[in-house]
Amino acid sequence: MSPGSSLCVVCKGTKKLCGLEECPILLRTKSMFRIFYSVTRKPEVFGMTPPSSVVGEKGYPNVPVLYNIAPGGSEEKASLYDDPKAWQGRLGLKEIVEMRTSLLGGILKVPATDPWKLYEGEVSLALVSTKPVDSEVLLKRPPTLELTFDDIVRPSGLVSPLEKIRISSSPKIDRDIEKFIWEDLLARDAVVELYSRGKDVYLIERALSLGLLGLRRNRKLVPTRWAITAVDDAISNYLRKEVMRYEDISTIEIYRGEYLYNRFFVMLVPGTYEGYWVEVWYPRSIWASNSVEPEIGVAREKVSGEIVPPDGGFSAARLAVLEHLRRIKRRAKYIIVREVLPEYVVPVGNWHIRETVRTALLSKPFFARDYREASDFMESNLLSKAAIEAYRKVMREALSQRSLHEFFDIR
């Protein structure tokens, strides 16, 4: 059975909508990449964690925790293996895949309801350190290359079950992270408080995933892909409440960004805050590899803040938009169009969406005098009739919502 591409755009290899146990597109993609690696045949491995981890979903109540170790080098080189902000605009798709899949991931099986087991051995502390941490691991068997690609989580490659792990240098823990490890506070409140204190979202994601945040009696390990979207959504809900109090922007603004064969257009228009997300997957790109025509995905953020249907990529982009609106102290209705080019043949997580939209919103926008000029600009820059039609449909919906919401001035 071969899944239809329209299902693939919705599923993105995670929801098993085709009924198959493993995504056939991801299986095929793994075979396309030749990864070169060398690992000692000895069971002992010494190295630094960047830090980098992945908490898995399978096997509950005992879930896999991947403790990643970079392949040698200095502290500076090790940190690059899990630093999306440093990758942005500097590393290409192939470089990112080869770097990430050369990490050695030692697998620990941990009770999901007892994250303190990782804390006691300083494992979770090493994984929220602000600098790389020396580690010694004893492997149960030689590592195997098991490429893992995901639309939310960053790639991983070499894995082996761990017999033993020892943290051999002192983790450097951010003072606020350390404080909230011992705070008895709802996880979402801890996430928002850490963000408001200037902490990086990628650090907050790891802390939440490793069960270091939340009411102490209720703490659990959280699968990394869930933690990423949960952090984006918690921060966005916090920012949205602030943005809703601002005055509208005065003009229509369009921002552009491109990275890793993904093109983004962000249109901000005067009006009550709400958002629209359009994805255009061109044939031969990862989720349209079986298509002859572009595949379209659409989602909407309601005035309430709910994204329908849920989409991790949209959540990442929305955070960037809300950060921008708070920075300029204005509210707006927004439309994001993402065009995914044929060269995007492997997913590397949603970090690049967040970072590319952030970068785009720091650039100089195109100012449109009216909706007609805005649409002319969009339609002259989008690459296909399918993208133009999808944009037009969403624009019509956005304009039809405008009068009702603004009549009641929903805030």
C-alpha positions as CSV (number, residue, x, y, z in Angstrom):
1,M,0.0,0.0,0.0
2,S,1.3,3.4,-0.9
3,P,0.0,6.4,1.0
4,G,-1.6,9.4,-0.9
5,S,0.5,12.5,-0.8
6,S,-2.4,14.6,0.6
7,L,-2.5,12.4,3.6
8,C,1.3,12.7,3.9
9,V,1.1,16.5,4.1
10,V,-1.2,16.2,7.1
11,C,0.6,13.3,8.7
12,K,4.2,14.2,8.1
13,G,5.3,10.8,9.2
14,T,3.9,10.9,12.7
15,K,0.2,10.1,12.7
16,K,0.2,6.8,10.7
17,L,-2.8,8.0,8.7
18,C,-1.9,5.5,5.9
19,G,-2.3,2.6,8.3
20,L,1.4,1.5,8.0
21,E,3.5,1.0,11.1
22,E,6.5,2.9,9.6
23,C,6.3,5.8,7.2
24,P,7.4,4.5,3.8
25,I,8.6,8.0,2.8
26,L,11.0,8.2,5.8
27,L,12.2,4.7,5.2
28,R,13.0,5.6,1.6
29,T,14.6,8.9,2.6
30,K,17.0,7.1,5.1
31,S,18.3,5.0,2.3
32,M,19.2,8.1,0.2
33,F,21.8,9.4,2.7
34,R,25.3,7.9,2.9
35,I,26.5,8.7,6.4
36,F,30.2,8.1,7.1
37,Y,31.1,7.3,10.6
38,S,33.7,5.6,12.8
39,V,33.2,4.4,16.3
40,T,35.5,2.6,18.5
41,R,34.8,-1.1,18.9
42,K,35.5,-0.8,22.6
43,P,32.4,-0.6,24.7
44,E,33.7,2.5,26.5
45,V,33.2,5.9,24.8
46,F,34.4,9.3,26.1
47,G,33.1,12.5,24.7
48,M,31.0,15.6,25.3
49,T,27.3,16.0,25.1
50,P,26.6,19.4,23.3
51,P,24.2,19.0,25.4
52,S,21.6,17.1,23.3
53,S,18.9,14.7,24.1
54,V,15.7,13.1,22.8
55,V,12.9,11.6,25.0
56,G,11.0,9.0,23.0
57,E,7.4,8.0,23.0
58,K,7.5,4.2,22.7
59,G,7.5,1.7,25.5
60,Y,5.6,3.6,28.2
61,P,5.9,3.4,31.2
62,N,9.6,3.0,30.5
63,V,10.6,5.4,27.8
64,P,13.8,5.8,25.9
65,V,16.0,8.8,26.6
66,L,18.7,9.4,24.0
67,Y,21.9,10.9,25.5
68,N,23.8,12.3,22.6
69,I,27.6,12.6,22.5
70,A,29.5,14.6,19.8
71,P,32.3,12.8,17.9
72,G,35.4,14.4,19.5
73,G,36.7,17.9,19.1
74,S,36.7,21.0,21.3
75,E,34.0,22.4,23.5
76,E,33.1,24.9,20.8
77,K,32.8,22.2,18.1
78,A,30.8,20.0,20.4
79,S,28.2,22.7,21.1
80,L,27.6,23.2,17.4
81,Y,25.9,19.7,17.2
82,D,22.8,21.0,18.9
83,D,22.6,24.8,18.3
84,P,19.9,25.7,15.8
85,K,20.6,29.4,16.1
86,A,24.2,28.9,15.0
87,W,23.0,26.7,12.1
88,Q,20.5,29.3,10.8
89,G,21.6,30.7,7.5
90,R,25.1,29.2,7.8
91,L,24.7,25.4,7.4
92,G,23.1,23.6,4.5
93,L,20.7,20.7,4.6
94,K,23.3,18.1,3.8
95,E,25.7,19.6,6.4
96,I,23.0,19.5,9.1
97,V,22.0,15.9,8.4
98,E,25.6,14.6,8.3
99,M,26.5,16.5,11.5
100,R,23.4,15.3,13.5
101,T,23.6,11.7,12.3
102,S,27.2,11.5,13.4
103,L,26.2,12.0,17.1
104,L,26.3,8.8,19.2
105,G,23.1,8.4,21.1
106,G,23.2,6.2,24.2
107,I,19.8,4.9,25.1
108,L,18.6,4.9,28.7
109,K,15.3,3.3,29.6
110,V,13.7,5.4,32.3
111,P,10.3,5.3,34.1
112,A,8.4,8.2,32.6
113,T,6.9,9.0,36.0
114,D,10.3,9.2,37.8
115,P,12.4,11.9,36.1
116,W,14.4,12.2,39.4
117,K,16.3,9.0,38.4
118,L,18.1,11.1,35.7
119,Y,18.6,14.0,38.1
120,E,20.3,11.8,40.8
121,G,23.0,10.8,38.4
122,E,23.4,14.3,37.0
123,V,22.3,13.1,33.6
124,S,19.4,15.6,33.3
125,L,21.6,18.3,34.7
126,A,24.2,17.6,32.0
127,L,21.5,17.8,29.4
128,V,20.4,21.3,30.5
129,S,23.9,22.6,30.9
130,T,24.8,25.8,29.2
131,K,28.0,24.4,27.9
132,P,29.2,20.9,26.7
133,V,29.7,18.3,29.5
134,D,32.3,15.5,29.5
135,S,30.7,12.1,29.6
136,E,31.8,8.5,29.9
137,V,29.5,5.8,28.7
138,L,29.6,2.0,28.6
139,L,27.7,0.6,25.6
140,K,25.9,-2.7,25.8
141,R,26.8,-3.4,22.2
142,P,28.4,-1.6,19.2
143,P,26.3,1.3,18.0
144,T,24.1,0.9,14.9
145,L,23.1,3.6,12.4
146,E,19.4,4.2,12.8
147,L,18.5,7.4,11.1
148,T,15.7,9.3,12.7
149,F,14.0,12.1,10.8
150,D,11.1,14.1,12.1
151,D,9.2,17.2,11.1
152,I,9.4,18.5,14.7
153,V,12.6,16.9,16.3
154,R,16.1,17.4,15.0
155,P,17.7,14.3,13.3
156,S,19.7,11.6,15.0
157,G,21.7,8.6,13.8
158,L,24.0,6.3,15.8
159,V,22.4,4.6,18.8
160,S,23.3,1.9,21.3
161,P,21.7,0.9,24.7
162,L,23.7,2.1,27.6
163,E,25.1,-0.2,30.3
164,K,26.3,2.7,32.4
165,I,26.8,6.5,32.2
166,R,29.1,8.8,34.2
167,I,29.1,12.6,34.1
168,S,32.8,13.4,34.4
169,S,32.8,17.2,34.4
170,S,30.5,19.6,36.2
171,P,27.4,20.8,34.3
172,K,27.0,24.6,34.2
173,I,23.4,25.2,35.1
174,D,21.6,28.5,34.5
175,R,20.6,30.1,37.8
176,D,17.0,30.4,36.8
177,I,16.8,26.8,35.5
178,E,18.2,25.6,38.8
179,K,15.7,27.7,40.7
180,F,12.7,26.3,38.8
181,I,13.9,22.7,39.2
182,W,13.0,23.2,42.9
183,E,9.9,25.4,42.4
184,D,6.5,23.8,42.8
185,L,4.9,25.6,39.8
186,L,2.7,24.5,36.9
187,A,4.9,23.6,34.0
188,R,3.4,26.1,31.6
189,D,3.9,28.9,34.2
190,A,7.5,27.8,34.6
191,V,8.0,27.8,30.8
192,V,6.6,31.3,30.5
193,E,8.6,32.7,33.5
194,L,11.9,31.3,32.1
195,Y,11.1,32.8,28.7
196,S,10.2,36.1,30.2
197,R,13.7,36.0,31.9
198,G,15.3,35.7,28.5
199,K,16.0,32.0,28.4
200,D,16.4,30.3,25.1
201,V,13.4,28.2,23.9
202,Y,15.7,25.2,23.1
203,L,17.0,25.1,26.7
204,I,13.4,25.4,28.0
205,E,12.3,22.5,25.7
206,R,15.0,20.2,27.1
207,A,14.2,21.1,30.7
208,L,10.5,20.4,30.2
209,S,11.1,17.2,28.3
210,L,13.4,15.9,31.0
211,G,10.8,16.4,33.7
212,L,12.6,19.3,35.4
213,L,9.7,21.7,35.4
214,G,6.2,21.6,36.8
215,L,4.5,20.6,40.1
216,R,7.1,18.3,41.7
217,R,4.6,15.5,42.6
218,N,3.3,15.4,39.0
219,R,6.6,15.6,37.0
220,K,7.1,13.3,34.1
221,L,9.4,12.8,31.2
222,V,7.8,14.4,28.2
223,P,8.4,13.1,24.6
224,T,10.7,15.7,22.9
225,R,8.3,16.3,20.0
226,W,5.5,17.1,22.5
227,A,7.7,19.3,24.6
228,I,8.8,21.4,21.6
229,T,5.2,22.2,20.6
230,A,4.1,22.6,24.2
231,V,6.8,25.3,24.8
232,D,5.9,27.1,21.6
233,D,2.2,27.1,22.5
234,A,2.7,28.1,26.1
235,I,4.9,31.1,25.2
236,S,2.6,32.1,22.3
237,N,-0.5,32.1,24.6
238,Y,1.4,34.3,27.0
239,L,2.5,36.7,24.2
240,R,-0.9,36.7,22.5
241,K,-2.6,38.1,25.6
242,E,-0.2,41.0,25.6
243,V,-0.4,41.6,21.9
244,M,-4.2,41.7,21.9
245,R,-4.1,44.9,24.0
246,Y,-2.1,46.8,21.5
247,E,-3.3,49.1,18.7
248,D,-3.5,47.7,15.2
249,I,-0.6,48.2,12.8
250,S,-1.3,51.0,10.4
251,T,-0.2,49.4,7.1
252,I,0.0,46.1,5.3
253,E,3.5,44.6,5.7
254,I,5.0,41.6,3.9
255,Y,8.2,39.9,5.0
256,R,10.2,37.3,3.1
257,G,12.7,34.6,4.2
258,E,14.3,31.5,2.7
259,Y,16.4,28.8,4.1
260,L,16.9,25.0,3.6
261,Y,14.8,25.1,0.4
262,N,11.9,26.6,2.3
263,R,10.4,30.0,1.3
264,F,8.3,32.0,3.7
265,F,6.1,35.0,3.2
266,V,4.6,36.7,6.3
267,M,1.8,39.2,5.7
268,L,0.7,41.4,8.5
269,V,-2.6,43.3,8.1
270,P,-4.5,45.7,10.3
271,G,-7.2,43.9,12.3
272,T,-8.0,41.8,15.3
273,Y,-5.3,39.2,16.0
274,E,-5.7,35.9,14.3
275,G,-3.6,33.9,11.9
276,Y,-3.5,31.7,8.8
277,W,-1.0,29.1,7.7
278,V,-0.6,27.9,4.1
279,E,1.9,25.2,3.2
280,V,2.7,24.4,-0.5
281,W,4.7,21.2,-0.9
282,Y,6.1,20.9,-4.4
283,P,6.5,17.5,-6.1
284,R,9.6,15.6,-5.0
285,S,9.8,17.5,-1.7
286,I,9.6,15.1,1.3
287,W,5.8,15.0,1.9
288,A,4.9,15.3,-1.8
289,S,7.4,12.8,-3.2
290,N,4.5,10.8,-4.8
291,S,2.8,13.8,-6.3
292,V,2.7,15.3,-9.7
293,E,1.1,18.6,-8.5
294,P,1.8,20.7,-5.4
295,E,0.2,19.5,-2.2
296,I,-1.5,22.1,0.0
297,G,-1.9,22.2,3.7
298,V,-3.9,24.9,5.5
299,A,-4.4,25.7,9.2
300,R,-5.9,28.6,11.1
301,E,-5.3,30.2,14.5
302,K,-8.6,31.3,15.9
303,V,-9.1,34.5,17.9
304,S,-9.0,32.2,21.0
305,G,-5.5,31.1,20.1
306,E,-6.4,27.5,19.1
307,I,-4.7,26.2,16.0
308,V,-7.0,24.1,13.8
309,P,-5.9,21.6,12.8
310,P,-2.9,21.3,15.2
311,D,0.4,21.8,13.3
312,G,3.9,21.9,14.9
313,G,5.3,23.9,12.1
314,F,2.6,26.6,12.4
315,S,3.2,26.7,16.2
316,A,6.9,27.4,15.6
317,A,6.1,30.2,13.1
318,R,3.4,31.7,15.2
319,L,5.9,32.2,18.1
320,A,8.1,34.2,15.8
321,V,5.2,36.4,14.7
322,L,4.1,37.1,18.2
323,E,7.6,38.0,19.3
324,H,7.7,40.5,16.4
325,L,4.3,42.0,17.3
326,R,5.3,42.4,20.9
327,R,8.6,44.0,19.8
328,I,6.8,46.6,17.7
329,K,3.9,46.9,20.3
330,R,1.2,46.4,17.7
331,R,-1.4,43.7,16.9
332,A,-2.3,42.4,13.5
333,K,-4.0,39.7,11.5
334,Y,-1.3,37.5,9.8
335,I,-1.0,35.1,6.9
336,I,2.1,32.9,6.6
337,V,2.7,31.1,3.3
338,R,5.4,28.4,3.3
339,E,6.6,27.0,-0.1
340,V,8.6,23.8,0.3
341,L,10.9,23.3,-2.7
342,P,11.7,19.9,-4.4
343,E,15.2,20.0,-2.9
344,Y,13.8,19.7,0.7
345,V,14.1,15.9,0.7
346,V,14.5,15.2,4.4
347,P,12.9,16.8,7.4
348,V,15.2,18.3,10.0
349,G,12.7,19.4,12.7
350,N,10.7,22.6,13.0
351,W,13.5,24.8,14.4
352,H,14.3,26.1,10.9
353,I,10.7,27.4,10.6
354,R,10.9,29.3,13.8
355,E,14.4,30.7,13.0
356,T,13.7,31.6,9.4
357,V,10.5,33.5,10.3
358,R,12.3,35.2,13.1
359,T,15.0,36.3,10.7
360,A,12.5,37.4,8.0
361,L,10.7,39.6,10.5
362,L,13.9,41.5,11.3
363,S,14.3,42.4,7.6
364,K,12.8,45.4,5.8
365,P,9.2,44.6,4.7
366,F,7.3,45.5,1.6
367,F,4.6,48.0,2.5
368,A,1.4,47.7,0.5
369,R,-1.0,50.6,0.2
370,D,-4.1,48.3,0.0
371,Y,-5.1,44.6,-0.3
372,R,-4.9,44.7,-4.0
373,E,-1.3,45.8,-4.0
374,A,-0.5,43.2,-1.3
375,S,-2.0,40.5,-3.4
376,D,-0.2,41.6,-6.5
377,F,3.0,41.4,-4.6
378,M,2.3,37.9,-3.3
379,E,1.1,36.6,-6.6
380,S,4.2,37.9,-8.4
381,N,6.5,36.1,-5.9
382,L,4.7,32.8,-5.3
383,L,6.1,30.0,-7.6
384,S,2.9,28.3,-8.8
385,K,-0.8,28.7,-9.6
386,A,-1.5,26.2,-6.8
387,A,0.2,28.5,-4.3
388,I,-1.5,31.6,-5.6
389,E,-5.0,29.9,-5.4
390,A,-4.3,28.7,-1.9
391,Y,-3.2,32.2,-0.8
392,R,-6.3,33.8,-2.5
393,K,-8.6,31.4,-0.7
394,V,-7.1,32.1,2.7
395,M,-7.0,35.9,2.0
396,R,-10.7,35.8,1.2
397,E,-11.4,34.0,4.5
398,A,-9.3,36.4,6.4
399,L,-11.2,39.4,5.0
400,S,-14.6,37.8,5.5
401,Q,-13.7,37.3,9.2
402,R,-12.6,40.9,9.6
403,S,-15.8,42.8,9.8
404,L,-17.5,40.5,12.4
405,H,-14.5,40.4,14.8
406,E,-13.7,44.0,14.5
407,F,-17.4,45.0,14.9
408,F,-17.3,43.4,18.4
409,D,-13.7,44.5,18.9
410,I,-12.7,41.1,20.4
411,R,-9.6,41.4,22.6
